[in-house]
Amino acid sequence: MNKRALPIDAVDMLSLPLFAGTMLWEAKLLRSRQLRQEGDLDEATKAELSDPSLPADPLVPVGYEPQDTRASLTMLAGNVAVNLAVAGAMGALGRAVFKRRVANIGATRWSLPAAMVAWDFLYYWDHRWMHEVRLFWANHVTHHSSERYNLSTALRQPWSGYLTSWVFLPMPLVGIPAKHVAKAGQLNLLYQYWIHTEAIDRLPKPIEAVFNTPSHHRVHHGANPQYLDKNYAGILIIWDKLFGTFEPELRRIKYGLTKNIKTFSPIQIGYHEFFDIARDVRGAKGLRHKFGYVFGRPGWKPSNA
């Protein structure tokens, strides 16, 4: 969940008490359940994390931790500040593309539903590329940095989302009005808030078959080997099923990164991968290797390294 560089409106303002109320509800609910310890899977073997032959594990939540939640809310505040700062530039870019549109869907009763589907489709690719290109991952890694999974995790937002804002420019290019592009993005991201929870187990099969759900998105936040780079969907899980990136929730999930950063510092959470890229580029020999460390997949190294 990320990406929206627009001024705050009434829906955003109403979202703030909704976020606060639902997080309090979730935290209270989880305290009444059996919880597991953060890091309980750190020593698990690959087979224990990934064996698909065993029955599905029951859902046992990790719950909340005050410093972790504060870090997530701080990242949200920074995300809002950055988005407000770049909103003018992003709006100007969208208007410039709209003026050069190659089609004209226009503001009809069907343009908002069309915008919702288009934004969700483009979000899938935006999200996927953020996992496949290290520079974009440096922004998105913020959202994956918590070793817990709850509604506050949804608000752990990065500060460099403008790096992939261009992914959504096909929408004004085909004549979808700016107000509908913005509304589609807003509603998509609001939908994604509620799926960041362990308070809800698997939903009925017809829902799980079509929509992104807490079960599907827990997989996306897993560092288990079979869960890496899976379930990129925003609202519709059908994109993952169409493009071969779907994985069901079977094994208990090890949340966080393959190599966790173990910090609540907002600067480290927001920029640690950018710092690592700069270090790798500085030490790389030759332009090809320097570009590889920036635009290769996360974890890319020269073949002779």
C-alpha positions as CSV (number, residue, x, y, z in Angstrom):
1,M,0.0,0.0,0.0
2,N,1.4,3.4,-1.0
3,K,1.2,6.0,-3.8
4,R,-1.0,9.0,-3.7
5,A,0.4,12.5,-4.1
6,L,-2.7,14.6,-3.7
7,P,-4.1,17.2,-1.3
8,I,-6.0,15.9,1.7
9,D,-9.8,15.9,1.2
10,A,-12.9,15.1,3.4
11,V,-12.5,11.3,2.8
12,D,-8.9,11.5,4.1
13,M,-10.0,13.5,7.1
14,L,-12.7,11.0,7.9
15,S,-10.2,8.2,7.5
16,L,-8.1,9.4,10.4
17,P,-10.7,8.6,13.2
18,L,-11.5,5.4,11.3
19,F,-7.9,4.3,11.5
20,A,-7.6,5.2,15.2
21,G,-10.8,3.5,16.1
22,T,-10.1,0.3,14.2
23,M,-6.6,0.0,15.5
24,L,-7.8,0.3,19.1
25,W,-10.5,-2.3,18.3
26,E,-8.0,-4.7,16.7
27,A,-5.5,-4.3,19.6
28,K,-8.2,-5.0,22.2
29,L,-9.4,-8.0,20.2
30,L,-6.0,-9.5,19.8
31,R,-5.2,-9.2,23.5
32,S,-8.0,-11.7,24.1
33,R,-6.5,-14.2,21.8
34,Q,-3.5,-16.5,22.0
35,L,-0.5,-14.6,20.6
36,R,2.9,-15.8,19.4
37,Q,6.2,-14.1,20.0
38,E,7.8,-11.8,17.5
39,G,10.8,-13.6,16.0
40,D,9.4,-17.1,16.9
41,L,10.2,-18.3,13.4
42,D,13.8,-16.8,13.2
43,E,15.3,-20.2,13.7
44,A,12.9,-22.2,11.6
45,T,14.2,-24.3,8.8
46,K,13.3,-23.8,5.2
47,A,11.2,-26.9,5.3
48,E,9.3,-25.7,8.3
49,L,8.6,-22.3,6.6
50,S,7.7,-23.7,3.2
51,D,6.5,-27.3,3.2
52,P,3.4,-27.3,1.0
53,S,2.5,-31.0,1.8
54,L,1.3,-30.2,5.4
55,P,-2.2,-29.0,6.3
56,A,-2.6,-25.3,6.5
57,D,-1.3,-23.8,9.8
58,P,-3.9,-22.2,12.1
59,L,-3.7,-18.4,12.3
60,V,-1.9,-17.3,15.5
61,P,-1.4,-13.5,15.6
62,V,1.7,-11.6,16.7
63,G,-0.2,-8.6,17.9
64,Y,0.9,-5.0,18.6
65,E,4.1,-3.5,20.1
66,P,4.1,0.2,21.1
67,Q,7.4,1.2,19.5
68,D,6.6,-0.6,16.3
69,T,3.2,1.1,16.1
70,R,4.7,4.6,16.8
71,A,7.3,4.0,14.0
72,S,4.5,3.1,11.6
73,L,2.5,6.2,12.4
74,T,5.6,8.4,12.1
75,M,6.2,7.0,8.7
76,L,2.6,7.8,7.7
77,A,3.1,11.4,8.9
78,G,6.2,11.7,6.7
79,N,4.4,10.2,3.8
80,V,1.6,12.7,4.0
81,A,4.1,15.6,4.2
82,V,6.0,14.4,1.2
83,N,2.9,13.8,-0.8
84,L,1.6,17.3,-0.1
85,A,5.0,18.7,-1.1
86,V,5.0,17.0,-4.5
87,A,1.3,17.2,-5.2
88,G,1.6,20.3,-7.4
89,A,4.3,18.7,-9.6
90,M,2.4,15.4,-9.9
91,G,-0.8,17.2,-10.7
92,A,1.0,19.3,-13.4
93,L,2.5,16.2,-14.9
94,G,-0.9,14.5,-15.1
95,R,-2.5,17.6,-16.7
96,A,0.2,17.7,-19.3
97,V,-0.4,14.1,-20.2
98,F,-4.1,14.6,-20.3
99,K,-3.7,17.5,-22.8
100,R,-1.9,15.1,-25.1
101,R,-4.4,12.2,-24.6
102,V,-4.8,9.7,-27.4
103,A,-8.4,8.8,-26.4
104,N,-11.1,10.6,-24.5
105,I,-13.0,8.4,-22.1
106,G,-14.4,11.5,-20.4
107,A,-16.5,12.0,-17.3
108,T,-19.3,9.6,-17.8
109,R,-21.1,7.3,-15.4
110,W,-18.7,4.5,-16.5
111,S,-15.4,6.5,-16.2
112,L,-15.0,6.0,-12.4
113,P,-15.6,2.2,-12.5
114,A,-13.2,2.1,-15.5
115,A,-10.7,4.2,-13.5
116,M,-11.0,1.8,-10.5
117,V,-10.2,-1.3,-12.7
118,A,-7.4,0.6,-14.6
119,W,-5.8,1.9,-11.4
120,D,-6.0,-1.6,-9.8
121,F,-4.3,-3.2,-12.8
122,L,-1.6,-0.5,-13.0
123,Y,-1.1,-0.8,-9.2
124,Y,-0.4,-4.5,-9.6
125,W,2.5,-3.7,-12.0
126,D,3.7,-0.7,-9.9
127,H,3.8,-3.0,-6.9
128,R,5.5,-5.8,-8.7
129,W,8.2,-3.5,-10.2
130,M,8.8,-2.2,-6.7
131,H,9.9,-5.7,-5.8
132,E,11.9,-6.3,-8.9
133,V,13.9,-3.1,-9.3
134,R,16.2,-2.2,-6.4
135,L,15.8,1.5,-6.7
136,F,12.0,1.2,-6.4
137,W,12.4,-1.5,-3.7
138,A,14.4,1.1,-1.7
139,N,11.2,3.1,-1.4
140,H,8.8,0.2,-0.9
141,V,11.0,-1.7,1.6
142,T,9.7,0.7,4.3
143,H,6.3,-0.9,4.1
144,H,7.7,-4.4,4.7
145,S,10.1,-3.5,7.5
146,S,7.8,-4.3,10.4
147,E,8.1,-7.8,11.9
148,R,4.5,-7.5,13.0
149,Y,1.3,-7.4,10.9
150,N,-1.6,-5.4,12.0
151,L,-3.6,-2.3,10.9
152,S,-0.8,0.0,11.9
153,T,1.4,-1.8,9.4
154,A,-0.8,-0.5,6.6
155,L,0.1,3.0,7.7
156,R,3.9,2.3,7.5
157,Q,4.3,4.3,4.3
158,P,7.4,5.2,2.4
159,W,8.6,8.7,1.7
160,S,9.7,8.3,-2.0
161,G,6.6,7.1,-3.7
162,Y,7.1,9.7,-6.5
163,L,9.7,7.3,-8.0
164,T,7.0,5.2,-9.6
165,S,4.2,7.7,-10.0
166,W,4.7,7.5,-13.8
167,V,3.2,4.1,-13.8
168,F,-0.3,5.6,-13.6
169,L,0.2,8.1,-16.5
170,P,-1.6,5.8,-19.0
171,M,-4.9,6.8,-17.3
172,P,-4.8,10.5,-18.2
173,L,-3.3,9.4,-21.6
174,V,-6.5,7.6,-22.5
175,G,-8.6,10.5,-21.3
176,I,-9.6,9.4,-17.7
177,P,-10.3,12.7,-15.9
178,A,-7.9,13.7,-13.1
179,K,-10.7,13.6,-10.5
180,H,-11.5,10.0,-11.3
181,V,-7.8,9.0,-11.4
182,A,-7.4,10.5,-7.9
183,K,-10.6,9.0,-6.5
184,A,-9.7,5.5,-7.9
185,G,-6.3,5.7,-6.2
186,Q,-7.8,6.9,-2.9
187,L,-10.5,4.2,-2.8
188,N,-7.9,1.5,-3.7
189,L,-5.6,2.4,-0.9
190,L,-8.4,2.7,1.6
191,Y,-9.5,-0.8,0.6
192,Q,-6.0,-2.1,1.3
193,Y,-6.0,-0.8,4.9
194,W,-8.3,-3.4,6.3
195,I,-6.5,-6.4,4.8
196,H,-3.4,-5.6,7.0
197,T,-4.8,-7.7,9.9
198,E,-4.5,-11.0,11.7
199,A,-7.9,-10.4,13.4
200,I,-9.6,-11.9,10.3
201,D,-8.9,-15.4,9.2
202,R,-9.7,-16.8,5.7
203,L,-12.9,-15.6,4.2
204,P,-15.5,-17.6,2.1
205,K,-14.0,-19.2,-1.0
206,P,-15.9,-17.0,-3.5
207,I,-14.4,-13.9,-1.9
208,E,-10.9,-15.3,-1.7
209,A,-11.1,-16.3,-5.3
210,V,-11.6,-12.8,-6.6
211,F,-10.6,-10.2,-4.0
212,N,-7.4,-9.4,-2.1
213,T,-8.0,-10.4,1.5
214,P,-6.2,-10.5,4.8
215,S,-5.0,-14.0,4.1
216,H,-3.7,-13.2,0.6
217,H,-1.9,-10.0,1.8
218,R,-0.4,-11.7,4.9
219,V,1.4,-13.9,2.3
220,H,2.8,-10.8,0.6
221,H,4.3,-9.6,3.9
222,G,6.0,-13.0,4.5
223,A,9.7,-13.7,4.4
224,N,9.1,-17.4,4.0
225,P,10.8,-18.6,0.8
226,Q,7.6,-19.5,-1.0
227,Y,5.9,-16.2,-0.1
228,L,8.6,-13.8,-1.4
229,D,7.4,-11.6,-4.3
230,K,3.9,-13.0,-4.3
231,N,0.3,-11.5,-4.1
232,Y,0.9,-8.0,-5.4
233,A,-2.8,-7.2,-5.8
234,G,-4.5,-4.1,-4.6
235,I,-8.2,-5.0,-4.7
236,L,-8.5,-7.8,-7.2
237,I,-6.4,-10.9,-6.6
238,I,-7.2,-12.1,-10.1
239,W,-4.2,-10.1,-11.4
240,D,-1.8,-12.4,-9.5
241,K,-3.6,-15.4,-10.7
242,L,-3.4,-14.2,-14.3
243,F,0.3,-13.3,-14.2
244,G,1.6,-16.2,-12.1
245,T,2.4,-14.5,-8.8
246,F,-0.3,-15.9,-6.6
247,E,0.5,-18.0,-3.5
248,P,-2.1,-19.2,-0.9
249,E,-1.5,-18.9,2.8
250,L,-0.4,-22.3,4.2
251,R,2.6,-22.0,6.5
252,R,2.6,-19.7,9.4
253,I,4.1,-16.4,8.3
254,K,7.5,-14.9,9.2
255,Y,6.8,-11.2,8.8
256,G,9.4,-8.6,7.8
257,L,12.4,-8.8,5.6
258,T,14.8,-11.7,4.8
259,K,17.3,-9.6,6.7
260,N,15.5,-7.4,9.3
261,I,16.8,-4.0,10.1
262,K,16.0,-4.1,13.9
263,T,15.3,-0.4,14.3
264,F,12.5,2.0,15.1
265,S,14.3,5.0,13.7
266,P,12.2,6.7,11.0
267,I,15.3,7.8,9.0
268,Q,16.6,4.2,9.0
269,I,13.2,2.7,8.1
270,G,12.7,5.2,5.3
271,Y,16.2,5.4,3.8
272,H,18.3,2.4,4.8
273,E,18.1,0.8,1.4
274,F,19.0,4.0,-0.4
275,F,22.1,4.2,1.9
276,D,23.0,0.7,1.0
277,I,22.6,1.4,-2.7
278,A,24.9,4.4,-2.4
279,R,27.5,2.3,-0.6
280,D,27.3,-0.5,-3.3
281,V,27.5,2.0,-6.2
282,R,30.5,3.8,-4.6
283,G,32.4,0.5,-4.2
284,A,31.4,-1.0,-7.7
285,K,33.9,-1.1,-10.5
286,G,32.6,0.0,-13.9
287,L,29.4,1.6,-15.0
288,R,27.6,-1.6,-15.7
289,H,28.1,-2.8,-12.2
290,K,27.0,0.6,-10.8
291,F,23.8,0.4,-12.8
292,G,23.3,-3.1,-11.7
293,Y,23.3,-2.1,-8.1
294,V,20.6,0.5,-8.8
295,F,18.4,-1.0,-11.4
296,G,19.0,-4.8,-10.9
297,R,16.8,-6.9,-8.7
298,P,17.1,-6.5,-4.9
299,G,20.1,-8.6,-3.9
300,W,21.8,-8.3,-7.3
301,K,25.6,-8.7,-7.3
302,P,28.1,-9.0,-10.2
303,S,28.7,-12.5,-11.3
304,N,32.3,-12.5,-10.1
305,A,31.4,-11.1,-6.6
